[in-house]
């Protein structure tokens, strides 16, 4: 886990050094760079494997240089496959040698998370892992390409312009989706994609497709258990202390339970909220910790800590992100880093692979409305009788035969945006951001397979994994997600999606977890992650700033803001109001 930064082509050395320095928080264990005519390669290191100086980067093997952010979990197996003499025990050297043998085909041999750059025969190659666990931004200006682990370094070097017209994508998806970013001329390399730059010419290679559902194919509980064990075991390879995030839900609890099999007394960490029992999951996390025997630690976030954390988060993020869960994660990450832990396991990816969200099951029924013989009357009725609830939008889409499900991250529908923004937002504007995903899917965008696919590509890759990376790396912590092990995910995605979905959320995962967790943890009713952020925003007077800042930036209709404020006081549309508040507060820092 590290930061990579580079420039190929004519560049300003001093500006390059300054931009590279902005990423130092991602790699507190070392820093190195190479400066040559029309080539700058920089690396900040967080050392979890082979911490010796010989493994520092940029690393050179023969005539090839490598910059690597991430972990390759099967590097020992690859080492045996590649053969020959190795100078280090690091996965970085294995990765470079793999590229020297397989070139563009290297990613299909890798099991891990990575954003990697190779400089070979006067050509730059960039690769990003299939699920987008590690970030990679780039900009091509004239004869020069700039790339970095975070947008901040690219924007600093190029003085890039923040694009307010990308607000629509933010309001719908909670962020801007790859390959775009919030900045003009700065792009994100798509998960699973590759890029080649040589002699001023840029060539993009599209992502390899994810496996698709095979009707009738299933997976035994024994096979799934074995794949999960392998996924967790791979992520316990480290030469530095590891721990696990533990919420008391099935996902993080099962990861921790499997990790304990190999690492007894593994440290586990939970955040709680004193006086807010309806949000506080410490009792459940504590129950799991006692059951599996982890070295459990709890931290309490109050209103003061929340406000301090959110200020630090706004300062740190180089792009707005509308996920309120980033704030307690920031607080918890800071506490974990203080214990000396350098990496944590998380449960990210389970909901998307095992259908953990209740709306999945609602969508399946809503999609059937498209086949109603006499739907025209209902379609006209829905158009004439607007409701601010997303279910209204789902039925409207079904009647008009457009994709009903566009991701669980959907926050403001197109019509909600039209009523909120001081600009016209046409129906189906939200499809523009996923046009490439619709094309790549290659099947009708409906049913269980589509929902799993689009959530992996949008909410998971662009919101949850982005949050995990930015927040943890701000504190020099690495996040590892066993459910996103490629072998596990590939096998699951190749099964019958409707079988995998079943009749209740996460039935398949719970069938495995039953052997490891207490029954009442398995039977807990799933509730979306929440905490008293809206109560604290109102109590502190922060929400009052929404209208004040909107007068300054003139982005949202005053009556719409008042609607969301009034509803949020009653416990509704809280996430929507948070998104508006966070964007305005972030914009005020530019």
C-alpha positions as CSV (number, residue, x, y, z in Angstrom):
1,X,0.0,0.0,0.0
2,X,1.6,3.2,-1.1
3,X,1.3,6.2,-3.4
4,X,2.6,6.3,-7.0
5,X,3.2,9.4,-9.0
6,X,4.8,9.9,-12.4
7,X,5.2,12.1,-15.4
8,X,6.3,11.1,-18.9
9,X,7.2,13.9,-21.3
10,X,8.4,17.5,-20.7
11,X,7.8,18.6,-17.1
12,X,8.7,21.1,-14.4
13,X,11.0,19.3,-11.8
14,X,10.1,21.6,-8.9
15,X,6.3,21.4,-9.5
16,X,6.7,17.6,-9.9
17,X,8.4,17.3,-6.5
18,X,5.8,19.5,-4.8
19,X,2.9,17.5,-6.3
20,X,4.5,14.2,-5.4
21,X,5.0,15.4,-1.8
22,X,1.2,15.8,-1.4
23,X,0.8,12.0,-1.4
24,X,3.2,11.4,1.5
25,X,0.4,10.4,3.9
26,X,-0.1,7.3,1.9
27,X,3.4,6.0,2.5
28,X,5.0,6.9,5.9
29,X,7.6,4.2,5.7
30,X,9.8,5.5,2.9
31,X,10.0,7.6,-0.2
32,X,11.9,7.4,-3.4
33,X,12.0,9.1,-6.8
34,X,13.8,9.0,-10.1
35,X,14.2,12.2,-12.1
36,X,15.4,12.1,-15.7
37,X,14.8,14.0,-18.9
38,X,11.1,13.6,-19.6
39,X,10.6,11.1,-16.9
40,X,9.7,11.5,-13.2
41,X,8.8,8.4,-11.1
42,X,7.9,8.8,-7.4
43,X,6.8,6.4,-4.7
44,X,5.8,6.8,-1.0
45,X,5.8,3.4,0.8
46,X,3.7,1.8,3.4
47,X,5.5,-1.5,4.0
48,X,3.5,-4.5,4.9
49,X,5.5,-7.1,2.9
50,X,9.3,-7.2,3.0
51,X,10.0,-3.9,4.8
52,X,13.8,-4.0,4.0
53,X,15.2,-1.1,1.9
54,X,16.0,-3.5,-1.0
55,X,12.2,-3.5,-1.7
56,X,11.9,0.2,-1.9
57,X,10.5,1.8,-5.1
58,X,10.8,2.9,-7.8
59,X,12.2,-0.6,-8.3
60,X,14.3,-1.5,-11.3
61,X,14.7,-5.1,-12.7
62,X,16.8,-5.2,-15.8
63,X,15.6,-2.3,-18.0
64,X,12.2,-2.1,-16.5
65,X,11.0,0.2,-13.7
66,X,8.0,-0.5,-11.5
67,X,5.8,1.7,-9.3
68,X,3.2,-0.3,-7.3
69,X,0.4,0.6,-4.9
70,X,-1.4,-2.5,-3.5
71,X,-0.7,-6.1,-2.6
72,X,-0.3,-9.2,-4.8
73,X,-1.5,-12.0,-2.6
74,X,-0.3,-14.8,-4.9
75,X,3.2,-13.4,-5.4
76,X,4.8,-16.5,-3.8
77,X,3.1,-18.8,-6.3
78,X,4.0,-16.5,-9.2
79,X,7.6,-16.4,-8.0
80,X,7.7,-20.2,-8.4
81,X,6.1,-20.0,-11.8
82,X,8.5,-17.3,-13.0
83,X,11.6,-19.1,-11.6
84,X,15.1,-17.6,-11.6
85,X,16.9,-15.6,-9.0
86,X,15.1,-12.9,-7.1
87,X,17.0,-10.1,-5.2
88,X,14.2,-9.3,-2.7
89,X,11.3,-11.0,-0.9
90,X,8.8,-8.4,-2.2
91,X,5.7,-8.8,-4.3
92,X,6.9,-5.7,-6.2
93,X,9.8,-7.5,-7.8
94,X,7.6,-10.5,-8.7
95,X,5.1,-8.0,-10.3
96,X,7.8,-6.4,-12.4
97,X,9.2,-9.8,-13.5
98,X,5.6,-10.9,-14.3
99,X,5.2,-7.9,-16.6
100,X,8.5,-8.6,-18.3
101,X,7.2,-12.1,-19.2
102,X,3.5,-11.5,-19.9
103,X,3.3,-7.8,-20.8
104,X,-0.3,-6.7,-21.3
105,X,-1.6,-10.1,-20.2
106,X,-0.1,-9.7,-16.7
107,X,-3.3,-8.8,-14.8
108,X,-4.9,-12.2,-15.5
109,X,-2.1,-13.8,-13.5
110,X,-2.6,-11.5,-10.5
111,X,-4.6,-12.0,-7.4
112,X,-4.7,-8.9,-5.3
113,X,-5.4,-5.2,-5.4
114,X,-3.2,-2.9,-7.4
115,X,-2.6,0.3,-9.3
116,X,0.7,-0.2,-11.0
117,X,3.0,1.6,-13.5
118,X,5.7,0.1,-15.6
119,X,8.3,2.0,-17.6
120,X,9.6,-0.4,-20.2
121,X,11.3,0.3,-23.6
122,X,10.4,4.0,-23.4
123,X,6.7,3.2,-22.9
124,X,4.6,3.7,-19.8
125,X,2.0,1.1,-18.9
126,X,-0.7,1.6,-16.3
127,X,-2.9,-1.1,-14.9
128,X,-5.7,-1.2,-12.3
129,X,-7.3,-4.2,-10.5
130,X,-10.6,-5.5,-11.7
131,X,-12.7,-4.2,-8.8
132,X,-11.0,-0.8,-8.4
133,X,-9.7,-1.3,-5.0
134,X,-6.7,1.0,-5.6
135,X,-7.2,4.4,-7.3
136,X,-5.3,5.8,-10.3
137,X,-5.8,9.2,-11.9
138,X,-4.2,10.5,-15.1
139,X,-4.1,13.5,-17.4
140,X,-2.7,13.8,-21.0
141,X,-1.8,17.3,-21.8
142,X,0.2,18.0,-25.0
143,X,3.2,15.6,-25.1
144,X,3.0,14.9,-21.3
145,X,1.1,12.3,-19.2
146,X,0.8,12.8,-15.5
147,X,-0.5,10.0,-13.2
148,X,-1.1,9.6,-9.5
149,X,-2.8,7.6,-6.7
150,X,-5.0,10.6,-5.8
151,X,-6.3,13.5,-7.9
152,X,-4.7,16.0,-5.6
153,X,-1.3,15.4,-7.1
154,X,-2.4,15.7,-10.7
155,X,-4.5,18.8,-10.0
156,X,-1.6,20.4,-8.1
157,X,0.8,19.9,-11.0
158,X,-1.6,21.0,-13.7
159,X,-3.7,23.6,-11.8
160,X,-6.7,21.7,-13.0
161,X,-10.2,23.2,-13.0
162,X,-13.0,21.8,-10.8
163,X,-16.1,21.1,-13.0
164,X,-19.3,22.1,-11.3
165,X,-21.4,20.6,-14.1
166,X,-20.5,17.1,-12.8
167,X,-22.7,17.8,-9.9
168,X,-25.5,15.8,-11.5
169,X,-23.4,12.6,-11.4
170,X,-22.5,13.3,-7.8
171,X,-26.1,13.7,-6.8
172,X,-27.2,10.5,-8.4
173,X,-24.2,8.2,-7.7
174,X,-22.7,10.0,-4.7
175,X,-19.5,10.6,-6.7
176,X,-18.3,10.9,-10.3
177,X,-17.9,7.6,-12.0
178,X,-14.8,6.4,-13.9
179,X,-13.5,7.2,-16.4
180,X,-14.4,10.8,-15.5
181,X,-13.4,12.8,-12.4
182,X,-14.6,16.1,-11.0
183,X,-11.7,17.8,-12.8
184,X,-11.5,18.9,-16.4
185,X,-9.0,16.8,-18.4
186,X,-8.3,14.5,-15.4
187,X,-9.5,10.9,-15.7
188,X,-9.7,7.8,-13.6
189,X,-8.4,4.6,-15.0
190,X,-11.4,2.3,-15.0
191,X,-11.2,-0.8,-12.8
192,X,-9.6,-3.6,-14.8
193,X,-8.5,-1.3,-17.6
194,X,-5.0,-0.6,-18.9
195,X,-3.3,2.4,-20.6
196,X,-0.1,2.7,-22.7
197,X,1.7,6.0,-23.3
198,X,4.6,6.3,-25.8
199,X,6.0,9.2,-27.8
200,X,3.1,11.5,-26.7
201,X,0.4,9.0,-27.9
202,X,-2.1,7.6,-25.5
203,X,-3.8,4.2,-26.0
204,X,-6.5,3.0,-23.7
205,X,-7.4,-0.7,-23.3
206,X,-10.9,-1.4,-22.0
207,X,-11.5,-3.5,-18.9
208,X,-11.7,-7.3,-19.2
209,X,-15.4,-8.2,-18.7
210,X,-16.4,-9.7,-15.4
211,X,-17.8,-13.2,-15.5
212,X,-21.6,-13.4,-16.2
213,X,-24.3,-15.5,-14.7
214,X,-24.7,-19.1,-16.0
215,X,-28.3,-20.3,-15.7
216,X,-28.5,-23.5,-13.6
217,X,-25.0,-23.3,-12.2
218,X,-24.7,-23.5,-8.4
219,X,-22.0,-23.8,-5.7
220,X,-21.8,-26.1,-2.7
221,X,-21.5,-24.8,0.8
222,X,-18.2,-26.7,1.1
223,X,-16.7,-25.1,-2.0
224,X,-17.8,-21.6,-0.9
225,X,-16.4,-22.1,2.6
226,X,-13.1,-23.2,1.0
227,X,-13.0,-20.2,-1.3
228,X,-13.7,-17.8,1.6
229,X,-11.0,-19.4,3.8
230,X,-8.5,-19.0,0.9
231,X,-9.6,-15.4,0.4
232,X,-9.1,-14.5,4.1
233,X,-5.8,-16.5,4.3
234,X,-4.3,-14.6,1.4
235,X,-5.0,-11.3,3.1
236,X,-3.2,-12.3,6.3
237,X,0.1,-12.4,4.5
238,X,2.1,-9.5,6.0
239,X,5.3,-8.5,7.8
240,X,3.4,-5.9,9.8
241,X,0.6,-6.0,12.4
242,X,-2.9,-6.6,11.0
243,X,-6.4,-6.2,12.5
244,X,-10.1,-6.3,11.3
245,X,-13.0,-3.9,11.3
246,X,-15.9,-5.5,13.2
247,X,-19.4,-4.0,13.1
248,X,-21.3,-7.1,14.4
249,X,-22.9,-7.7,11.0
250,X,-22.5,-11.0,9.2
251,X,-20.0,-9.7,6.6
252,X,-17.3,-8.3,8.9
253,X,-18.0,-10.9,11.6
254,X,-17.4,-13.9,9.2
255,X,-14.2,-12.3,7.9
256,X,-12.9,-11.9,11.5
257,X,-14.0,-15.4,12.5
258,X,-12.1,-16.9,9.5
259,X,-9.0,-14.8,10.2
260,X,-9.0,-15.9,13.9
261,X,-8.4,-19.5,12.6
262,X,-5.0,-18.4,11.4
263,X,-4.3,-15.5,13.7
264,X,-5.6,-16.1,17.3
265,X,-6.3,-13.0,19.2
266,X,-6.5,-10.9,16.1
267,X,-7.3,-7.3,17.0
268,X,-10.8,-6.2,16.0
269,X,-12.1,-2.6,16.1
270,X,-15.6,-1.1,16.4
271,X,-16.9,2.5,16.7
272,X,-20.0,3.3,18.8
273,X,-22.1,6.3,19.9
274,X,-22.9,6.8,23.5
275,X,-26.5,7.7,24.1
276,X,-27.7,6.6,20.7
277,X,-28.6,2.9,21.2
278,X,-30.6,2.6,18.0
279,X,-27.4,3.3,16.0
280,X,-24.8,1.7,18.3
281,X,-23.6,-1.7,17.1
282,X,-21.0,-2.2,19.9
283,X,-23.2,-4.8,21.7
284,X,-23.3,-7.0,18.6
285,X,-19.6,-6.5,17.8
286,X,-18.7,-7.4,21.4
287,X,-20.8,-10.5,21.2
288,X,-19.0,-11.7,18.1
289,X,-15.6,-10.8,19.6
290,X,-16.3,-12.9,22.6
291,X,-17.5,-15.8,20.5
292,X,-14.5,-15.9,18.2
293,X,-11.9,-14.8,20.8
294,X,-10.5,-11.6,19.2
295,X,-8.6,-8.9,21.0
296,X,-11.5,-6.4,20.7
297,X,-11.3,-2.7,21.2
298,X,-14.1,-0.2,21.1
299,X,-14.0,3.6,20.5
300,X,-16.8,6.1,21.1
301,X,-17.4,9.0,18.8
302,X,-19.4,11.9,20.2
303,X,-20.6,15.1,18.6
304,X,-17.3,16.9,19.2
305,X,-15.3,14.1,17.6
306,X,-17.7,13.9,14.7
307,X,-17.3,17.6,14.0
308,X,-13.5,17.4,14.2
309,X,-13.5,14.3,12.0
310,X,-15.7,15.8,9.3
311,X,-13.6,19.0,9.1
312,X,-10.5,16.8,8.7
313,X,-12.2,14.7,6.1
314,X,-13.3,17.8,4.0
315,X,-9.8,19.1,4.2
316,X,-8.4,15.8,3.0
317,X,-10.7,14.6,0.2
318,X,-9.7,15.9,-3.2
319,X,-13.2,15.2,-4.5
320,X,-16.6,15.4,-2.8
321,X,-18.0,12.0,-1.6
322,X,-21.6,11.8,-0.4
323,X,-21.2,8.8,1.9
324,X,-21.7,9.9,5.6
325,X,-20.1,6.7,6.8
326,X,-16.7,8.2,5.8
327,X,-16.8,10.3,9.0
328,X,-16.9,7.5,11.6
329,X,-14.4,5.5,9.5
330,X,-12.1,8.5,9.6
331,X,-12.4,8.6,13.4
332,X,-11.9,4.9,13.8
333,X,-8.9,4.8,11.4
334,X,-7.1,7.5,13.4
335,X,-7.7,5.4,16.6
336,X,-6.5,2.2,14.9
337,X,-3.4,3.8,13.5
338,X,-2.4,4.9,17.0
339,X,-2.3,1.3,18.1
340,X,0.5,0.4,15.6
341,X,-1.7,-1.6,13.3
342,X,-0.9,-1.1,9.6
343,X,-3.6,-3.0,7.9
344,X,-7.2,-4.0,8.5
345,X,-9.6,-6.6,6.9
346,X,-13.1,-5.4,5.9
347,X,-16.3,-6.9,4.8
348,X,-16.7,-4.8,1.7
349,X,-18.2,-6.6,-1.4
350,X,-20.4,-9.1,0.4
351,X,-23.7,-7.2,-0.1
352,X,-23.1,-6.9,-3.9
353,X,-22.0,-10.5,-4.4
354,X,-24.5,-12.1,-2.0
355,X,-27.5,-9.7,-2.5
356,X,-27.5,-8.1,0.9
357,X,-29.8,-5.1,0.1
358,X,-33.6,-5.4,0.5
359,X,-34.3,-3.2,-2.5
360,X,-32.9,-5.9,-4.8
361,X,-36.0,-8.0,-4.1
362,X,-38.3,-5.0,-4.6
363,X,-36.7,-4.2,-8.0
364,X,-37.4,-7.7,-9.3
365,X,-41.1,-7.1,-8.8
366,X,-41.1,-3.6,-10.1
367,X,-39.4,-4.6,-13.3
368,X,-42.5,-6.8,-14.1
369,X,-44.6,-3.7,-14.5
370,X,-42.9,-3.2,-17.9
371,X,-44.9,-6.3,-19.1
372,X,-48.3,-5.1,-18.0
373,X,-50.7,-5.2,-21.0
374,X,-52.5,-2.0,-20.0
375,X,-49.6,0.0,-18.5
376,X,-50.2,3.3,-20.5
377,X,-52.9,4.6,-18.1
378,X,-50.6,3.9,-15.1
379,X,-47.6,5.4,-16.9
380,X,-49.5,8.6,-17.5
381,X,-50.8,8.6,-14.0
382,X,-47.3,8.3,-12.5
383,X,-46.0,11.1,-14.7
384,X,-48.8,13.4,-13.5
385,X,-48.5,12.5,-9.8
386,X,-44.9,13.0,-8.7
387,X,-43.7,11.5,-5.4
388,X,-40.2,12.3,-4.0
389,X,-39.7,8.6,-3.0
390,X,-37.4,6.6,-5.2
391,X,-40.0,3.8,-5.6
392,X,-42.0,6.3,-7.7
393,X,-39.1,6.7,-10.1
394,X,-38.6,2.9,-10.3
395,X,-42.2,2.4,-11.6
396,X,-41.9,5.3,-14.0
397,X,-38.8,3.7,-15.5
398,X,-40.5,0.3,-15.8
399,X,-43.5,1.8,-17.6
400,X,-41.2,3.6,-20.0
401,X,-39.0,0.5,-20.5
402,X,-35.7,2.1,-19.4
403,X,-33.3,0.4,-17.0
404,X,-35.1,0.4,-13.6
405,X,-32.1,-0.3,-11.5
406,X,-29.1,2.0,-11.9
407,X,-27.2,1.2,-8.7
408,X,-27.9,1.0,-5.0
409,X,-25.9,4.3,-4.7
410,X,-28.8,6.2,-6.4
411,X,-29.5,9.2,-4.2
412,X,-31.3,11.9,-6.2
413,X,-33.3,10.6,-9.2
414,X,-33.3,12.6,-12.4
415,X,-36.6,14.2,-11.5
416,X,-35.5,14.9,-8.0
417,X,-32.5,16.7,-9.4
418,X,-34.7,18.6,-11.8
419,X,-36.7,19.9,-8.8
420,X,-33.5,20.5,-6.7
421,X,-31.0,22.1,-9.1
422,X,-31.2,25.5,-10.7
423,X,-30.9,23.9,-14.1
424,X,-33.0,21.6,-16.2
425,X,-32.2,17.8,-15.8
426,X,-33.8,15.6,-18.4
427,X,-35.2,12.2,-17.8
428,X,-32.5,9.4,-18.0
429,X,-29.6,11.9,-17.6
430,X,-28.3,9.4,-15.0
431,X,-27.8,6.8,-17.8
432,X,-25.1,8.9,-19.4
433,X,-22.7,8.1,-16.6
434,X,-23.1,4.4,-17.0
435,X,-23.5,4.3,-20.8
436,X,-20.2,2.4,-21.1
437,X,-21.3,-0.1,-18.4
438,X,-24.5,-0.8,-20.2
439,X,-22.6,-1.5,-23.4
440,X,-20.0,-3.7,-21.7
441,X,-22.6,-5.7,-19.8
442,X,-23.8,-7.1,-23.2
443,X,-27.2,-8.3,-21.9
444,X,-30.6,-6.7,-21.1
445,X,-30.0,-4.5,-18.0
446,X,-32.5,-6.2,-15.7
447,X,-32.7,-9.0,-13.2
448,X,-30.4,-10.2,-10.5
449,X,-27.2,-10.5,-12.6
450,X,-27.5,-6.8,-13.7
451,X,-28.1,-5.6,-10.2
452,X,-25.0,-7.4,-8.9
453,X,-22.9,-6.2,-11.8
454,X,-23.8,-2.5,-11.7
455,X,-23.4,-2.3,-7.9
456,X,-19.9,-3.8,-8.2
457,X,-19.1,-1.2,-10.8
458,X,-20.7,1.8,-9.2
459,X,-21.6,1.9,-5.5
460,X,-18.8,-0.6,-4.5
461,X,-16.0,0.6,-6.8
462,X,-16.7,4.3,-6.9
463,X,-18.1,5.0,-3.4
464,X,-17.3,2.3,-0.8
465,X,-13.8,1.3,-2.1
466,X,-12.9,4.9,-2.7
467,X,-14.0,5.8,0.8
468,X,-12.0,2.9,2.2
469,X,-8.9,3.8,0.4
470,X,-8.9,7.6,0.9
471,X,-9.8,7.4,4.6
472,X,-7.5,4.5,5.7
473,X,-4.6,5.7,3.6
474,X,-4.9,9.2,5.1
475,X,-3.8,7.5,8.4
476,X,-1.2,5.2,6.8
477,X,-3.5,2.1,7.0
478,X,-4.1,-0.5,4.4
479,X,-7.6,-2.0,3.8
480,X,-8.0,-5.6,2.6
481,X,-11.3,-6.9,1.4
482,X,-11.5,-10.8,1.3
483,X,-14.9,-10.9,-0.4
484,X,-13.3,-9.2,-3.4
485,X,-10.8,-12.0,-3.9
486,X,-10.9,-12.6,-7.7
487,X,-11.2,-16.4,-7.4
488,X,-14.1,-16.1,-5.0
489,X,-15.9,-13.3,-7.0
490,X,-15.3,-15.0,-10.3
491,X,-16.8,-18.3,-9.1
492,X,-19.9,-16.5,-7.6
493,X,-20.5,-14.3,-10.6
494,X,-20.4,-17.4,-12.8
495,X,-23.3,-19.1,-10.9
496,X,-27.0,-18.6,-11.6
497,X,-27.7,-15.1,-10.4
498,X,-31.3,-15.8,-9.4
499,X,-30.1,-18.9,-7.4
500,X,-27.4,-16.7,-5.7
501,X,-30.1,-14.1,-4.9
502,X,-32.6,-16.6,-3.5
503,X,-35.7,-15.4,-1.6
504,X,-34.0,-13.6,1.2
505,X,-30.9,-11.4,1.5
506,X,-27.5,-13.2,1.9
507,X,-29.0,-16.6,2.4
508,X,-26.0,-18.2,0.7
509,X,-23.4,-16.4,2.8
510,X,-25.4,-17.1,6.0
511,X,-25.4,-20.8,5.2
512,X,-21.6,-20.7,5.5
513,X,-21.5,-18.3,8.4
514,X,-23.8,-20.5,10.5
515,X,-20.8,-22.7,11.4
516,X,-18.8,-19.7,12.7
517,X,-21.2,-17.1,14.3
518,X,-23.9,-17.1,17.0
519,X,-27.4,-17.7,15.6
520,X,-28.8,-14.3,16.8
521,X,-26.1,-12.5,14.8
522,X,-27.2,-14.4,11.7
523,X,-30.8,-13.6,12.4
524,X,-30.4,-9.9,13.0
525,X,-32.5,-7.7,10.7
526,X,-30.2,-5.9,8.4
527,X,-30.2,-2.1,8.8
528,X,-28.3,0.3,6.6
529,X,-25.2,1.7,8.3
530,X,-26.2,4.8,10.2
531,X,-25.3,6.9,13.1
532,X,-26.5,10.3,14.6
533,X,-24.8,12.5,11.9
534,X,-28.0,14.4,11.2
535,X,-28.8,15.0,14.8
536,X,-25.2,16.3,15.3
537,X,-25.4,18.5,12.2
538,X,-28.6,20.1,13.4
539,X,-27.5,20.5,17.0
540,X,-24.2,22.1,16.0
541,X,-25.8,24.6,13.6
542,X,-24.0,23.1,10.6
543,X,-27.2,22.5,8.7
544,X,-28.0,26.2,8.9
545,X,-25.0,26.7,6.6
546,X,-26.6,24.9,3.8
547,X,-28.9,27.8,2.9
548,X,-26.1,30.3,3.7
549,X,-23.6,28.6,1.3
550,X,-26.3,28.1,-1.3
551,X,-26.8,31.9,-1.5
552,X,-23.1,32.1,-2.2
553,X,-22.9,29.4,-4.9
554,X,-26.6,29.5,-6.2
555,X,-26.7,25.8,-7.1
556,X,-29.9,24.6,-5.5
557,X,-33.5,25.9,-5.4
558,X,-34.2,27.4,-2.0
559,X,-37.6,25.7,-1.7
560,X,-36.0,22.3,-2.4
561,X,-33.4,22.9,0.3
562,X,-36.1,23.9,2.8
563,X,-38.0,20.7,1.8
564,X,-35.0,18.5,2.6
565,X,-34.2,20.3,5.8
566,X,-37.8,19.9,7.1
567,X,-37.9,16.3,6.1
568,X,-34.5,15.5,7.7
569,X,-35.7,16.9,11.0
570,X,-38.3,14.1,10.9
571,X,-35.8,11.4,10.0
572,X,-36.4,11.3,6.2
573,X,-34.1,12.2,3.3
574,X,-31.2,12.5,5.7
575,X,-28.7,11.1,3.2
576,X,-29.8,13.5,0.5
577,X,-29.4,16.5,2.8
578,X,-26.0,15.3,3.9
579,X,-24.9,15.1,0.3
580,X,-26.0,18.7,-0.4
581,X,-24.4,20.0,2.8
582,X,-21.1,18.1,2.2
583,X,-20.8,19.3,-1.4
584,X,-21.4,23.0,-0.4
585,X,-18.9,22.7,2.5
586,X,-16.3,21.0,0.2
587,X,-16.8,23.6,-2.5
588,X,-16.4,26.4,0.1
589,X,-12.8,25.1,0.7
590,X,-11.7,25.4,-2.9
